[in-house]
């Protein structure tokens, strides 16, 4: 089949880490889409592609991007709740 799914996983994994955190500013679900696609294509790439290295790299980058997105989301949620509490009770 070639390296198609591995390359897609690697591209989505890199984009998920590089610009995924910017989507937090515009969309609630933004930082989770690209890493999720990297994980899906990474698993397919490991199963179907001839070269499994790109699929593994994309899978690892997708997992890292997903964890970073969750951490940033929780931090921003806590920050917003703290700021709202300060505004309500000065």
C-alpha positions as MATLAB code, in Angstrom:
seq = 'XXXXXXXXXXXXXXXXXXXXXXXXXXXXXXXXXXXXXXXXXXXXXXXXXXXXXXXXXXXXXXXXXXXXXXXXXXXXXXXXXXXXXXXXXX';
ca = [
       0.000    0.000    0.000;
       2.939    2.339    0.453;
       3.412    4.976    3.125;
       0.274    7.066    2.664;
      -1.303    6.561    6.082;
       2.021    6.919    7.884;
       2.731   10.205    6.126;
      -0.768   11.494    6.929;
      -0.328   10.491   10.571;
       3.010   12.280   10.751;
       1.614   15.441    9.125;
      -1.428   15.571   11.416;
       0.756   14.812   14.451;
       3.159   17.642   13.670;
       0.320   20.071   12.946;
      -1.484   18.974   16.109;
       1.502   19.852   18.248;
       2.573   22.947   16.302;
      -0.736   24.759   15.801;
      -3.307   22.704   17.696;
      -3.060   24.876   20.780;
      -3.992   27.925   18.701;
      -7.402   26.362   18.014;
      -8.233   26.662   21.720;
      -8.737   30.367   21.114;
     -11.299   29.788   18.357;
     -12.931   26.384   18.936;
     -13.575   24.311   22.038;
     -12.844   21.084   20.197;
      -9.986   22.421   18.096;
      -6.918   20.999   19.800;
      -8.359   17.486   19.734;
      -9.159   17.086   16.020;
      -5.652   17.007   14.523;
      -4.144   14.678   17.159;
      -7.172   12.392   16.888;
      -6.661   12.180   13.123;
      -2.960   11.477   13.707;
      -3.835    8.632   16.075;
      -6.376    7.145   13.654;
      -4.064    7.352   10.644;
      -1.136    6.135   12.766;
      -3.005    2.982   13.750;
      -4.096    2.386   10.150;
      -0.523    3.068    9.002;
       0.912    0.541   11.438;
      -1.560   -2.097   10.276;
      -1.625   -1.503    6.502;
       1.510    0.348    5.396;
       4.741   -1.281    4.318;
       6.899    1.059    6.393;
       5.622    1.156    9.962;
       8.024    3.831   11.250;
       6.030    6.785    9.970;
       2.822    5.357   11.429;
       4.461    4.862   14.828;
       5.903    8.398   14.777;
       2.516    9.868   13.847;
       0.804    7.827   16.558;
       3.251    9.035   19.204;
       2.934   12.666   18.084;
      -0.852   12.343   18.081;
      -0.860   11.024   21.645;
       1.474   13.804   22.776;
      -0.665   16.430   21.020;
      -3.841   15.045   22.595;
      -2.329   15.103   26.092;
      -1.012   18.645   25.602;
      -4.426   19.758   24.300;
      -6.158   18.292   27.350;
      -3.692   19.972   29.716;
      -4.115   23.344   27.991;
      -7.911   22.961   27.984;
      -8.022   22.177   31.707;
      -5.675   25.066   32.486;
      -7.738   27.545   30.465;
     -10.968   26.295   32.042;
      -9.502   26.763   35.525;
      -8.207   30.211   34.579;
     -11.595   31.306   33.240;
     -13.385   29.989   36.336;
     -10.918   31.802   38.595;
     -11.368   35.054   36.699;
     -15.130   34.722   36.812;
     -14.972   34.106   40.560;
     -12.862   37.202   41.029;
     -15.360   39.236   38.981;
     -18.336   37.956   40.956;
     -16.784   38.386   44.406;
     -14.449   41.431   44.381;
];
